[in-house]
Amino acid sequence: MYQQLATSFAAMSNLPATLRARLEEETELQVLSVGQREHSAATGTVKLLFSLQDGQAVEGVLMRYRKWYSACISSQAGCRMGCRFCASTLTGLARNLTQAEMVDQVLALEREAREAGGRVRSIVLMGTGEPLDNYGAVLGFLRLVTSPESLDLSYRHISLSTCGLVPGIRRLAREGLPLTLSVSLHAPTDELRSQLMPVNKLYPIRELLLAWREYTERTGRRVTFEYALIAGINDSLREAHALAALLKGQLAHVNLIPLNEVAEREFKRPRPQQVTAFALVLRKQGIPTTVRRELGADISAACGQLRHRVFTRVSRRRGEL
Ligand code: SF4
């Protein structure tokens, strides 16, 4: 299953026929079915919409980086965090994904990678859902994909992205796993962050930074701060300077993400010159800064967009919208 990517016991020809028959009889091998597939000819990015057994759907994305691939997977069907620029939260949280459903996304994306002549070498938990809101299943998933009996991936090649659930970050710090933590900051002040991300009302920036410090101290790992740049909202040079002041001298890295626009939201992507100017302010203050390269604007690139589009179409057909 993990090495040959078999999707049925019948295909496991290295096992005796009697054992395969017994496995067939006594257990079940479920494989996520792919409901829709989008491919970006420009970048090689593949986005899959998986249909779950209860009618839910989630997205997984395969991204190509030179000779290897990265699998971006979802941890929940929907999300209850309510970030205002995000398509994944438009219909709230349907349910948590199981550990198996997360592993299955990776296996499906690994199949795509092998067909293209490559291998998945890294995983990002950055699709639909807040991973720390599904803590137990996510931790089980991490332990499974890093085990030598399964995919044997290195923790150093796994990134977990959170909107800032402070208790979850502290708990994860205590696990001592050397994975990369990405914190979605998106604003340098509580006032602006609370407008964009309701979670900030519960865990304001000061508390988030304390949890981040605990995480870096316990794991020795640098934390990446994700900052989605939204035109006219959080992309001015004033915000760039405020962000630089907040993070100066810390073990931090900033990843700027020009917003992927979502039809249902009013937010717009800034002009490239604004992105460059914002990055320059941070770099001048000695803060390592990258701008995320686009991996598929010609497909539904924003997290949750494809899932939402398909759900809206189905609901319209049923006359629910
Ligand atoms: S950005 Fe992440 S945490 Fe926020 S609503 Fe979207 S999926 Fe949830």
Residues whose N, C-alpha, C, O or C-beta is under 5 A from the ligand:
A	BS01	SF4	C79 M81 G82 C83 C86 S88 T89 G127 T128 G129 E130 C163
